[in-house]
Amino acid sequence: MNTKTKKNTSGIPDDVIIGPYTYNVVIRKRPFVANEKEHPKETAGTDLLGYTDTASHRIDIAEGVPPAAMADTLLHEILHGVCDVVGMCESEDVNEEKVIRMITPTLIDVFRRNPKVVEYILTA
Ligand SMILES: [Zn+2]
């Protein structure tokens, strides 16, 4: 753990399995500012809420935001991992960031409003 990370007391699990990969989830202190070396897909200086490195299988999540926002960010970053597994990130016809930003909040809303459906999906 370096000085940019902190002990994970968020309740977010330390890892998440996405396809064949296990991603390490790391909680980052805010401001969690993008730099070119660590976050080549982001604009340098941007205050990030999350970042997924599909090469090292690491998901960074910024602390200091409400739990619902951290959950939204975690799902958003998981979807980046999903896009990597299915090869969507390599498509020039799809704006991965735009699609994920559009889907994530509504997907969370569907999960929250339909716990029986989520339970069914998880146990089917
Ligand atoms: Zn994103």
Boltz pocket constraint, residues with backbone or C-beta under 6 A from the ligand:
constraints:
  - pocket:
      binder: B
      contacts: [[A, 76], [A, 80], [A, 97], [A, 100]]
      max_distance: 6.0
